[in-house]
Amino acid sequence: VERCFNKLKNARRVATRYDKTAESFLGFVDITSIRLWIRYLST
């Protein structure tokens, strides 16, 4: 779990939390998680 959070924090937008609403922030976390998962599957 900690490794996942560290990888998510590499996305600057997640680490600095530019989004104003929680819904927008969680949406970007979802998108970033999907990108990490696809990258993991392709290796």
Backbone atoms as SQL, in Angstrom:
CREATE TABLE atoms (id INTEGER PRIMARY KEY, chain TEXT, resi INTEGER, resn TEXT, atom TEXT, x REAL, y REAL, z REAL);
INSERT INTO atoms VALUES
  (1, 'A', 1, 'VAL', 'N', 0.830, -1.188, 0.000),
  (2, 'A', 1, 'VAL', 'CA', 0.000, 0.000, 0.000),
  (3, 'A', 1, 'VAL', 'C', 0.875, 1.252, 0.000),
  (4, 'A', 2, 'GLU', 'N', 1.920, 1.250, 0.800),
  (5, 'A', 2, 'GLU', 'CA', 2.796, 2.419, 0.869),
  (6, 'A', 2, 'GLU', 'C', 3.482, 2.677, -0.468),
  (7, 'A', 3, 'ARG', 'N', 3.839, 1.622, -1.168),
  (8, 'A', 3, 'ARG', 'CA', 4.463, 1.801, -2.484),
  (9, 'A', 3, 'ARG', 'C', 3.492, 2.444, -3.459),
  (10, 'A', 4, 'CYS', 'N', 2.233, 2.045, -3.362),
  (11, 'A', 4, 'CYS', 'CA', 1.218, 2.636, -4.234),
  (12, 'A', 4, 'CYS', 'C', 1.095, 4.133, -3.960),
  (13, 'A', 5, 'PHE', 'N', 1.054, 4.527, -2.688),
  (14, 'A', 5, 'PHE', 'CA', 0.956, 5.943, -2.348),
  (15, 'A', 5, 'PHE', 'C', 2.178, 6.712, -2.842),
  (16, 'A', 6, 'ASN', 'N', 3.344, 6.119, -2.732),
  (17, 'A', 6, 'ASN', 'CA', 4.550, 6.794, -3.222),
  (18, 'A', 6, 'ASN', 'C', 4.496, 6.996, -4.727),
  (19, 'A', 7, 'LYS', 'N', 4.001, 5.999, -5.458),
  (20, 'A', 7, 'LYS', 'CA', 3.876, 6.154, -6.896),
  (21, 'A', 7, 'LYS', 'C', 2.826, 7.192, -7.258),
  (22, 'A', 8, 'LEU', 'N', 1.751, 7.247, -6.482),
  (23, 'A', 8, 'LEU', 'CA', 0.729, 8.260, -6.732),
  (24, 'A', 8, 'LEU', 'C', 1.273, 9.660, -6.473),
  (25, 'A', 9, 'LYS', 'N', 2.138, 9.783, -5.484),
  (26, 'A', 9, 'LYS', 'CA', 2.701, 11.096, -5.161),
  (27, 'A', 9, 'LYS', 'C', 3.665, 11.590, -6.232),
  (28, 'A', 10, 'ASN', 'N', 4.134, 10.692, -7.096),
  (29, 'A', 10, 'ASN', 'CA', 4.979, 11.123, -8.209),
  (30, 'A', 10, 'ASN', 'C', 4.208, 11.995, -9.180),
  (31, 'A', 11, 'ALA', 'N', 2.903, 11.818, -9.219),
  (32, 'A', 11, 'ALA', 'CA', 2.067, 12.694, -10.034),
  (33, 'A', 11, 'ALA', 'C', 1.941, 14.012, -9.277),
  (34, 'A', 12, 'ARG', 'N', 2.480, 15.051, -9.821),
  (35, 'A', 12, 'ARG', 'CA', 2.567, 16.333, -9.113),
  (36, 'A', 12, 'ARG', 'C', 1.200, 16.854, -8.686),
  (37, 'A', 13, 'ARG', 'N', 0.204, 16.642, -9.534),
  (38, 'A', 13, 'ARG', 'CA', -1.132, 17.151, -9.233),
  (39, 'A', 13, 'ARG', 'C', -1.716, 16.474, -7.993),
  (40, 'A', 14, 'VAL', 'N', -1.411, 15.205, -7.791),
  (41, 'A', 14, 'VAL', 'CA', -1.905, 14.502, -6.608),
  (42, 'A', 14, 'VAL', 'C', -1.143, 14.964, -5.375),
  (43, 'A', 15, 'ALA', 'N', 0.168, 15.093, -5.498),
  (44, 'A', 15, 'ALA', 'CA', 1.001, 15.460, -4.355),
  (45, 'A', 15, 'ALA', 'C', 0.690, 16.864, -3.836),
  (46, 'A', 16, 'THR', 'N', 0.410, 17.794, -4.742),
  (47, 'A', 16, 'THR', 'CA', 0.177, 19.172, -4.319),
  (48, 'A', 16, 'THR', 'C', -1.302, 19.489, -4.127),
  (49, 'A', 17, 'ARG', 'N', -2.153, 18.590, -4.576),
  (50, 'A', 17, 'ARG', 'CA', -3.602, 18.704, -4.435),
  (51, 'A', 17, 'ARG', 'C', -4.129, 20.054, -4.934),
  (52, 'A', 18, 'TYR', 'N', -3.956, 20.276, -6.248),
  (53, 'A', 18, 'TYR', 'CA', -4.431, 21.499, -6.882),
  (54, 'A', 18, 'TYR', 'C', -5.950, 21.576, -6.956),
  (55, 'A', 19, 'ASP', 'N', -6.605, 20.420, -6.977),
  (56, 'A', 19, 'ASP', 'CA', -8.045, 20.391, -7.172),
  (57, 'A', 19, 'ASP', 'C', -8.785, 20.956, -5.966),
  (58, 'A', 20, 'LYS', 'N', -9.845, 21.688, -6.230),
  (59, 'A', 20, 'LYS', 'CA', -10.594, 22.348, -5.162),
  (60, 'A', 20, 'LYS', 'C', -11.562, 21.407, -4.460),
  (61, 'A', 21, 'THR', 'N', -12.181, 20.504, -5.213),
  (62, 'A', 21, 'THR', 'CA', -13.186, 19.630, -4.611),
  (63, 'A', 21, 'THR', 'C', -12.631, 18.224, -4.417),
  (64, 'A', 22, 'ALA', 'N', -13.182, 17.522, -3.451),
  (65, 'A', 22, 'ALA', 'CA', -12.765, 16.152, -3.182),
  (66, 'A', 22, 'ALA', 'C', -13.101, 15.248, -4.362),
  (67, 'A', 23, 'GLU', 'N', -14.215, 15.510, -5.009),
  (68, 'A', 23, 'GLU', 'CA', -14.629, 14.696, -6.163),
  (69, 'A', 23, 'GLU', 'C', -13.621, 14.809, -7.298),
  (70, 'A', 24, 'SER', 'N', -13.157, 15.996, -7.566),
  (71, 'A', 24, 'SER', 'CA', -12.172, 16.220, -8.615),
  (72, 'A', 24, 'SER', 'C', -10.838, 15.566, -8.252),
  (73, 'A', 25, 'PHE', 'N', -10.434, 15.692, -7.002),
  (74, 'A', 25, 'PHE', 'CA', -9.181, 15.095, -6.530),
  (75, 'A', 25, 'PHE', 'C', -9.233, 13.574, -6.650),
  (76, 'A', 26, 'LEU', 'N', -10.329, 12.966, -6.194),
  (77, 'A', 26, 'LEU', 'CA', -10.448, 11.511, -6.256),
  (78, 'A', 26, 'LEU', 'C', -10.526, 11.013, -7.695),
  (79, 'A', 27, 'GLY', 'N', -11.115, 11.799, -8.571),
  (80, 'A', 27, 'GLY', 'CA', -11.139, 11.440, -9.980),
  (81, 'A', 27, 'GLY', 'C', -9.734, 11.376, -10.559),
  (82, 'A', 28, 'PHE', 'N', -8.903, 12.347, -10.193),
  (83, 'A', 28, 'PHE', 'CA', -7.532, 12.333, -10.696),
  (84, 'A', 28, 'PHE', 'C', -6.734, 11.193, -10.083),
  (85, 'A', 29, 'VAL', 'N', -7.004, 10.861, -8.826),
  (86, 'A', 29, 'VAL', 'CA', -6.347, 9.712, -8.200),
  (87, 'A', 29, 'VAL', 'C', -6.728, 8.437, -8.948),
  (88, 'A', 30, 'ASP', 'N', -7.988, 8.315, -9.327),
  (89, 'A', 30, 'ASP', 'CA', -8.443, 7.153, -10.096),
  (90, 'A', 30, 'ASP', 'C', -7.710, 7.062, -11.433),
  (91, 'A', 31, 'ILE', 'N', -7.622, 8.174, -12.137),
  (92, 'A', 31, 'ILE', 'CA', -6.949, 8.188, -13.437),
  (93, 'A', 31, 'ILE', 'C', -5.480, 7.805, -13.283),
  (94, 'A', 32, 'THR', 'N', -4.823, 8.345, -12.288),
  (95, 'A', 32, 'THR', 'CA', -3.416, 8.038, -12.057),
  (96, 'A', 32, 'THR', 'C', -3.234, 6.570, -11.685),
  (97, 'A', 33, 'SER', 'N', -4.142, 6.028, -10.882),
  (98, 'A', 33, 'SER', 'CA', -4.069, 4.617, -10.501),
  (99, 'A', 33, 'SER', 'C', -4.242, 3.712, -11.710),
  (100, 'A', 34, 'ILE', 'N', -5.149, 4.058, -12.590),
  (101, 'A', 34, 'ILE', 'CA', -5.368, 3.267, -13.799),
  (102, 'A', 34, 'ILE', 'C', -4.123, 3.296, -14.684),
  (103, 'A', 35, 'ARG', 'N', -3.516, 4.466, -14.804),
  (104, 'A', 35, 'ARG', 'CA', -2.293, 4.563, -15.607),
  (105, 'A', 35, 'ARG', 'C', -1.186, 3.697, -15.026),
  (106, 'A', 36, 'LEU', 'N', -1.041, 3.684, -13.691),
  (107, 'A', 36, 'LEU', 'CA', -0.028, 2.841, -13.057),
  (108, 'A', 36, 'LEU', 'C', -0.324, 1.365, -13.274),
  (109, 'A', 37, 'TRP', 'N', -1.593, 0.993, -13.198),
  (110, 'A', 37, 'TRP', 'CA', -1.994, -0.396, -13.356),
  (111, 'A', 37, 'TRP', 'C', -1.724, -0.872, -14.784),
  (112, 'A', 38, 'ILE', 'N', -2.047, -0.042, -15.764),
  (113, 'A', 38, 'ILE', 'CA', -1.792, -0.396, -17.164),
  (114, 'A', 38, 'ILE', 'C', -0.292, -0.525, -17.409),
  (115, 'A', 39, 'ARG', 'N', 0.483, 0.373, -16.844),
  (116, 'A', 39, 'ARG', 'CA', 1.933, 0.305, -16.999),
  (117, 'A', 39, 'ARG', 'C', 2.465, -0.984, -16.372),
  (118, 'A', 40, 'TYR', 'N', 1.905, -1.374, -15.228),
  (119, 'A', 40, 'TYR', 'CA', 2.321, -2.608, -14.561),
  (120, 'A', 40, 'TYR', 'C', 1.965, -3.827, -15.412),
  (121, 'A', 41, 'LEU', 'N', 0.787, -3.829, -16.033),
  (122, 'A', 41, 'LEU', 'CA', 0.354, -4.958, -16.853),
  (123, 'A', 41, 'LEU', 'C', 1.169, -5.103, -18.125),
  (124, 'A', 42, 'SER', 'N', 1.661, -4.000, -18.646),
  (125, 'A', 42, 'SER', 'CA', 2.393, -4.045, -19.911),
  (126, 'A', 42, 'SER', 'C', 3.838, -4.507, -19.738),
  (127, 'A', 43, 'THR', 'N', 4.329, -4.587, -18.513),
  (128, 'A', 43, 'THR', 'CA', 5.712, -5.027, -18.309),
  (129, 'A', 43, 'THR', 'C', 5.816, -6.500, -18.082);
